[in-house]
Every structure is written in structure tokens, then in C-alpha cells.
Amino acid sequence: MDDPIAKTELIGVKPDGSRITITIQVGKPYLSNSAEGFEEWACPVSLSPLYKKLPDARGGDSFQALCIASSLVIDLLSGFKEKGGKLLIDGENEFPLDAYYFGKR
């Protein structure tokens, strides 16, 4: 992704114990046209190497597209954990995924 507006890295521990560096990136929302021909906003999002290519998150305005992109990252990381993976910050402490949720959980 070119010039992300937000980026962080953490360590993912797969259920088999192998470790990977997970890079989270969110790009700047941009005005786009939908398949139906109306204007909408899109926001690039990347969760590498867990997902090779994610579709841009889409919304009715730039803020909604950004929120959807962020929520997508949280949902995918939660799925990684639900399948037996672990998320670590600085290689040993648990990544505080709950601190990144929107609203009530």
C-alpha cells in the first residue's frame, strides 16, 4: 500500500506455534464509483501476510469507509484468535485487541 495513514506491526503466533510478523495498514479514503454507478467512498486496508489482498472498505462517506476498514481489521484479527492464534506486541506481551473495538462489545 502506498502511503498508509495508519500502520502497526504485531506478532502472530499460529496454532502450530510458528510466528509471523503481521503488518496492519489503513490507507486514505478516496471517492469512488460503485458498480451501480453512484458515488461512494472507499478505504484501502491491508493485513499482511494473513491476507494477500483485501478489498477496499466502502461507505457512504469517508468517515464511514474508514470506520469499516478499521472494523474489518479487528474482525479478521479476532478470527485469527478464535482459530487458536495469539497476537503479541513486542514479541511477548498480548496485543490489547479489546482496546481497538468501537462502541460496546
NORLIN-V401477 format. One record per pair of residues at least 12 apart in sequence whose C-alpha atoms are under 7 Angstrom apart, sorted by sequence separation. I is the first residue (numbers start at 1). J is the second residue. D is the distance in whole Angstrom. If there is no record, write none. Layout:
{{I/J/D} {I/J/D}}
This chain:
{{9/21/7} {10/22/5} {29/41/6} {30/42/5} {44/56/4} {57/69/5} {9/22/6} {10/23/7} {29/42/5} {30/43/6} {43/56/5} {44/57/6} {9/23/5} {29/43/4} {42/56/6} {43/57/5} {8/23/6} {9/24/6} {28/43/6} {42/57/5} {43/58/6} {8/24/5} {27/43/6} {28/44/7} {42/58/4} {7/24/5} {8/25/7} {27/44/5} {41/58/6} {42/59/6} {7/25/4} {26/44/6} {27/45/6} {40/58/7} {41/59/5} {6/25/6} {7/26/7} {26/45/5} {40/59/6} {41/60/6} {6/26/5} {25/45/6} {26/46/6} {40/60/5} {41/61/5} {4/25/6} {5/26/6} {6/27/7} {25/46/5} {40/61/7} {41/62/5} {4/26/6} {5/27/5} {24/46/6} {25/47/7} {43/65/6} {4/27/4} {5/28/6} {24/47/5} {42/65/6} {43/66/6} {3/27/7} {4/28/7} {23/47/6} {24/48/7} {41/65/6} {45/69/6} {22/47/7} {23/48/5} {22/48/6} {43/69/6} {22/49/6} {30/62/7} {29/62/6} {29/65/7} {29/66/6} {15/84/5} {15/85/5} {14/85/5} {13/85/5} {14/86/7} {12/85/7} {13/86/5} {12/86/6} {13/87/6} {12/87/5} {11/87/6} {12/88/6} {10/87/7} {11/88/5} {10/88/6} {11/89/6} {10/89/5} {11/91/6}}
